[in-house]
Amino acid sequence: MSKVRDSFWIWGHHAGSHDTGYDINRSSIITPVESAFYLGISNIILVRFHDLPEPPFEQYAVPFSVLDKVVWSIVGAGGRTGDEERRYVLQLASNLPNVTGVIMDDFFRGGDEVAALSTEELQQTRAQLEVDGRRLDLWVVLYTHQFDLPLGDHLALCDKLTLWTWKADDIDDLETNFAKSEELAPDCGKILGCYMWDYGQKKPMPVHRMQQQCEIGLRWLKEARIEGMIFLASCICDLNLEAVEWTREWIASVADEEL
């Protein structure tokens, strides 16, 4: 049987990515892989932030080879993407056998442009996800405040949906919002995103909110309603934040439970 730890992921950014912009106002130097080991997690999602890391990715990704599973962004933070970026990621996947998928961050948008890629572009991208005889999963980020957007056609082309609650106070609505995601994307595997900083309100994540989302996620894992949990982000793991340290201890306490 698999264990709980097998379903945990760290959301990785280049070191220092969140030093400014979210009122953290502290300098982080921890790398994505270092943060994975610090939290006791063996799966990582690497998302480019402000165009870092720069392609080609092979040398940057050498430490990632020791992890179990790696997912790499083809749409980075802020919905930034391009044909060249996707080409570099597929090249990386052919050289790093533990790359199991690609992810689209900040993918959905308001206004006339629904998403960073049209459905036609998304179909073309899916057609490229066969690498050395293995199929890469297509992951996408969805925020709970985006349910009113016309999401269906895009979600139908995705394999994994990661659900995120932008403001910590809205975690009270997580049960209701997760049910909405199940209705919107019944065929997508679901992964629960867990922020360790309240990015939506630019303040520390209260420990009781961290505990709330973690306990809900663990229950859903055991009920097989979700396939995994993601802890965000690597670039705050060396700042001695209360929610991060609580999460580290919680992971250690539940990681060896069987699913």
N, C-alpha and C positions, 0 to 999 in steps of 0.2 A: 504494500500500500504506500501511496505517496504521503509525505508529511506536509504540515502547514508551511514550513520554510520553503518548500518547492514552489509555492504560489506567491511568494513575496518578491517584489521588484523595487529597486531604487531608481528614482527619476534623476538622471545625471545631466549636469551642465558643466561647462568648462569652469575651472576654479575661479572664484570671485565674481561670477556672473550676477549675483544678487546683492553685491556690496552696496549698490545705490539703487534708488528707484522705488524701494518698498519700505523705507524708513527702518531698515535693518541697521544701516550706518556702521557696519563693522566689516573688517577685512577677513575674508576666508581664503585659505590657501589649499584646502583639501581637494584632491582630485576625485573624479567620479568613482574610480575603482577603489581608492582608499576609503571612500565613504561607504561603499558596499561592504567591505570587510569590517569597518567600524560598526555598522548596524547588524552585521551577521546575515547579510543577504547575498545570494549568489546569482541573481538575475538583474540585468540593468537595461534601462532605456536611456539612450544618449540622444539628447535633443540639442541641436545647434542654437546658440543664443548670441545675438548680435554678430552672426557670421563666424562664430568660433565653436569648435575648432575649424581651421581652414583645410579644405581639400588639397591634395589627396589625403585620405584618412589612415592609411596603412600603418605608418609609424606611430601616430597618436593612439591607435587601437591595439598596439602590441600587448599592453597589460590586460586588455579585455579578454584575451585568449584564455585566461585562467578561470573565467566565470562560466556558469552553466549555459545561460541563454542571454543573447544580446539582441535588442531591437534598436534600430538607428533611424533618425528622422530623415524623411524626404521632404517634409514641410516643417521648417524650424519655427522657433518662437516668433510670435507676431505674424504667423502665416507666410513666412518668407520661403520661397522655393524657386526652382528653375530646372530646366532640362539638364544642365551640366551637373547640378547637385545630385539629381537622381541617378545620373550615370556614375558618379563617383561612389555613391552608396552601393549600387549594384556591383561595382568593381570590388568594393570592400567585402561584400557578402561572398563573393567568389573566392576570396583569400582568407576569410575567417569563418570556418565551418559552424561556429556556434551562433552566428547571426540567423535568427529564426523569423524575423519580421522587420517591417518598416512602419514608421508612425508619422501621422500628420498632426502637428500641434497647431493650436489656434486656427483650426481649419475652416470653421463656419463663420460667416460674416453677415451683418445686417445689410439692408439696402438691396440694390439690384443684383449685386454679385453675391450669390448665396454662399459660395465657398472659394477657397484658394485655387481649386481646380474645378473645371466644369465636369459634368458627368462623362462627357466624351473623353476628356483628358484623363479622367480617373479610370475609365475602361482601358485606355491605352497603357496606363501605368500598371494596371493589374496584369495585362498581357506580358509585361516584362519581368514579372516576379518569379519566374522559373529560373533558378540558378544552380547549375551543376547537379541537375536531377532532383533538387529539392524545391518545394514551393514555399515562398516567404509569405507570411500572413500580413495583411494590410490592416493596421491599427489606426484609430482616429480618436481625437479628443472631442468630447462633448461636455459643455457646461450646463448645469441645471437651469440657468437663466436663458437658454437658447431653444427651449422646446417649441416656441411659437414660430420659429423659422421653418421654411419648407425643406425638411431634412431627408425625407423618405427615399428619394431617388439616389442620393449619395450614400446613405447608410446601407442601402441594399447591395452596394458594391464593396462594402467593408467586411472584414472578418472579425475584428475585435473592436468593441466600443469601450473606451475608458471614460467614466463618468466623474465629473469634478464639481464640487460645491465651492464657489468662489469666495463666499463670505462665511465665516465660521458660525455666525448666528443662524444661518440657514440649514445647518446640519440637523436641526429639529425636523426639517421637512424631507430628510433623506429617504425615508421609507416610501413616501408618496412619490418623490421624484424618481426613485429607482423603478418603481412600478411603471411610470411613464416611459422610461427608457426601454423597458421590456416590451411595451406595446409598440413603440416606434421602430425597434430593431429586433424583432423576435429571433432572427437567425444569426445575429452577432453574438459571439462570446463576450461576456461582460467582465470588466475589471474595474474595481473601485479605486478611485484616486483619493489619496489622503494627504492633504497639505499639513506640513509641520510648522508653518508660519501662516498667519491670517493675511494673505496677500490682498484680499479684497478690501480689507479695512486697515491694512498697513500697520499691523501690530502683532505682538506675540500670540501664537495659538494657545488659548487656555488649555491646561492639561485636561480638564473635564471634557472639553470638546474633542481633544485628541483621543481620549479614552472612549468617548461615545462613538466616534466613527470607526475606531479599531474593533470595538466589541461587536458592532453591527456587521462589519466586514467579516470577522471570524465566524459569526453565526451563518452568514450567507455562504461562506466557503464550505462549511460543513453541510449546508443544505444543497450544495451544488448550484446555487443561483448565480454565483460568480465564479470565475476561473482564477482570479488573483486579486492582489492588493498592491498598489503603488504608493511609495512614500516619497514626497517631494519636499526638498530637493537636496541633492548631494552637496551643493555649494553653501549649505548652512549647517552642515554636520559637525564642524569644528568650532562653533561659536558658543558652546556651552549653553544652548537654549534649553529651557526646562522641558518643552514639548518633545524636543529631539531626544533628550536623555531619558525621558519617560518611555518614549517609543522604543529606544534601544533595549531597555530593560523588559518591556512588554514582549518584544520579538523573542528575546532569549527565553522568556517564560512559556511561550506557546509554540515555538518553532518545531519542536519534536513531536507535537501531537499528530496523530494519524488522521487522514481524511478518508 
